[in-house]
Amino acid sequence: MVYASFDGREIVKALRSMGYRPAGREGSHVKLRYESSDTDEVRIVSVPMTDSDQISQDTYRSIAEQCGADDFDAWCGWIEALL
């Protein structure tokens, strides 16, 4: 089992490199939007802009689910590879 330890800026950087675009802010969270040109699927992902020690593992899992990830370990590897 992977233990995620990315801060909010790292997650946003990785997601932006994969085509997610800023869609606004809500408090300390940045919202990113992704639109698939192949399937017209739209995903909205909310990322807390805090240090990694302030983000719970459940929150990392929620972000991965919002991205459509089926495998949390693979999602963490994907984020790490993009940094």
C-alpha positions in Angstrom: 0.0 0.0 0.0 1.3 3.4 -1.0 1.5 6.3 1.4 0.9 9.5 -0.6 2.8 12.6 0.4 2.3 15.3 -2.2 1.4 18.9 -1.4 -1.4 20.7 -3.1 0.9 22.5 -5.5 2.5 19.3 -6.7 -0.9 17.7 -7.4 -2.1 20.8 -9.3 1.2 20.9 -11.3 0.8 17.2 -12.3 -2.9 17.5 -13.2 -2.3 20.7 -15.2 0.4 18.8 -17.2 -2.3 16.3 -18.1 -4.8 18.8 -19.4 -6.7 19.9 -16.3 -7.4 23.6 -16.3 -8.2 26.0 -13.3 -11.9 26.3 -12.8 -11.9 28.5 -9.6 -11.2 28.5 -5.9 -13.3 27.6 -2.9 -11.6 28.7 0.3 -8.2 26.9 0.4 -9.1 24.6 -2.4 -8.4 24.9 -6.1 -10.9 23.4 -8.5 -9.5 22.0 -11.8 -11.6 20.9 -14.8 -10.8 18.3 -17.4 -12.8 17.7 -20.6 -12.1 14.6 -22.6 -12.3 15.4 -26.3 -12.9 11.7 -27.1 -15.8 11.0 -24.8 -17.1 14.5 -23.8 -16.6 13.4 -20.2 -16.1 16.3 -17.7 -14.2 15.9 -14.4 -14.0 18.5 -11.7 -11.3 17.9 -9.1 -10.9 19.8 -5.8 -7.4 20.0 -4.4 -6.5 21.5 -1.0 -3.6 24.0 -1.3 -1.9 22.8 1.9 1.4 21.1 2.8 1.5 17.3 2.4 1.6 16.8 6.2 -1.9 18.5 6.4 -3.5 16.3 3.8 -5.0 13.0 5.0 -4.7 9.8 3.1 -8.5 9.8 2.7 -8.3 13.1 0.9 -5.6 11.8 -1.5 -7.9 8.9 -2.2 -10.8 11.3 -2.8 -8.7 13.3 -5.3 -7.7 10.1 -7.1 -11.3 9.1 -7.4 -12.3 12.5 -8.7 -9.6 12.0 -11.4 -11.2 8.7 -12.3 -8.4 6.5 -11.0 -9.3 2.9 -10.4 -6.0 2.1 -8.7 -4.7 4.5 -6.0 -1.2 3.0 -6.0 -0.9 3.6 -9.8 -2.3 7.1 -9.4 0.4 8.0 -6.8 3.0 6.6 -9.2 1.6 8.7 -12.0 1.7 11.9 -9.9 5.3 11.1 -8.8 6.4 10.4 -12.3 5.1 13.8 -13.5 7.0 15.7 -10.8 
